[in-house]
């Protein structure tokens, strides 16, 4: 599968596989797997630098959002456990589903050799 990267030409299948592995690794270990892909291959491949960076940024941002939801839910649970669970878990679930949507879009874009823009309202730029 030879797709085209705007920065240097054809993208190798191993790069596509590593980018896909980075995106899907977020579901298993959070930002660890895309961070390893980013650290190992970012200097050699602009394609992998972009996609691994996007996966790291998205996973760390959503992890921070989940932490905020947990703190919010825990504070509300001090008064009423049911309200704390509902108002802590529902936004957390919405954030997880949104993250899943953009991860799958990233996998699709990587498999087509394209870039996937993640909106700045969901994803802080932590690594570039």
C-alpha positions in Angstrom: 0.0 0.0 0.0 1.8 3.1 -1.2 0.0 6.3 0.0 1.3 9.8 -0.2 2.6 11.9 2.6 2.6 15.7 1.7 6.1 16.2 3.2 8.2 13.5 1.5 6.3 11.3 -0.9 5.2 7.6 -0.5 4.5 6.3 3.0 5.8 2.9 3.8 3.5 0.2 5.1 5.5 -0.1 8.3 4.8 3.6 9.0 1.1 3.1 8.5 1.2 0.1 10.8 3.1 2.0 13.5 0.7 5.0 13.3 -2.3 2.6 13.6 -0.6 0.9 16.5 -0.1 4.2 18.2 -3.7 5.3 17.8 -5.2 1.9 19.0 -2.6 1.7 21.8 -4.3 4.6 23.5 -7.3 2.3 24.2 -5.0 -0.1 26.1 -2.4 1.9 27.9 -3.3 5.5 27.4 -0.5 7.8 26.2 2.2 5.2 26.7 2.2 3.4 23.4 1.9 6.5 21.1 4.6 8.2 23.2 6.9 5.2 22.6 6.1 5.4 18.8 6.8 9.1 18.9 10.1 8.8 20.8 11.3 5.9 18.6 10.4 7.1 15.1 9.5 10.8 15.2 13.0 11.9 13.9 13.0 9.5 11.0 9.4 9.9 9.7 7.4 13.1 9.5 4.3 11.0 8.9 4.8 9.1 12.2 5.7 12.3 14.0 2.4 13.8 13.1 0.2 10.8 13.8 2.0 9.7 17.0 2.0 13.3 18.2 -1.8 13.6 17.6 -2.4 10.4 19.5 -0.3 11.5 22.4 -2.0 14.9 22.5 -5.5 13.4 22.3 -4.8 10.8 25.0 -3.2 13.1 27.5 -5.9 15.8 27.0 -8.7 13.2 27.5 -6.8 11.8 30.5 -6.7 15.2 32.1 -10.4 15.7 31.3 -11.2 12.3 33.0 -9.2 13.4 36.0 -11.3 16.6 36.3 -14.5 14.5 36.0 -13.3 12.2 38.7 -12.5 15.1 41.0 -15.8 16.8 40.3 -17.7 13.5 40.9 -15.8 12.8 44.1 -16.6 16.3 45.5 -20.3 15.9 44.6 -20.2 12.4 46.2 -19.3 13.9 49.5 -22.8 15.3 49.6 -24.8 12.7 47.6 -23.2 9.5 46.2 -25.8 9.0 43.4 -25.5 12.6 42.2 -21.7 12.4 42.4 -21.6 9.2 40.3 -24.1 10.4 37.7 -22.5 13.8 37.2 -19.0 12.4 37.4 -19.5 9.4 35.1 -21.7 10.9 32.4 -19.2 13.6 31.3 -16.4 11.0 31.6 -18.3 8.7 29.2 -19.0 11.5 26.8 -15.3 12.4 26.8 -14.3 8.7 26.2 -16.7 8.4 23.3 -15.4 11.6 21.8 -11.9 10.4 22.2 -12.8 7.1 20.6 -14.3 8.9 17.6 -11.2 10.9 16.9 -8.9 7.9 17.5 -10.8 5.9 14.9 -10.8 8.9 12.5 -7.0 9.0 13.0 -6.6 5.3 12.2 -8.6 5.8 9.0 -6.6 8.8 8.0 -3.3 7.1 8.8 -4.3 4.1 6.7 -5.1 6.4 3.8 -1.8 8.3 4.2 -3.6 11.5 5.2 -3.5 13.9 8.1 -6.3 14.0 10.6 -7.1 17.3 12.2 -8.3 17.0 15.8 -10.2 20.1 16.9 -8.4 22.3 19.5 -11.4 22.3 21.8 -10.8 18.6 22.6 -7.1 18.3 22.2 -4.3 20.5 23.7 -1.1 20.6 21.8 1.4 19.0 24.1 3.9 17.5 21.7 4.3 18.7 18.1 
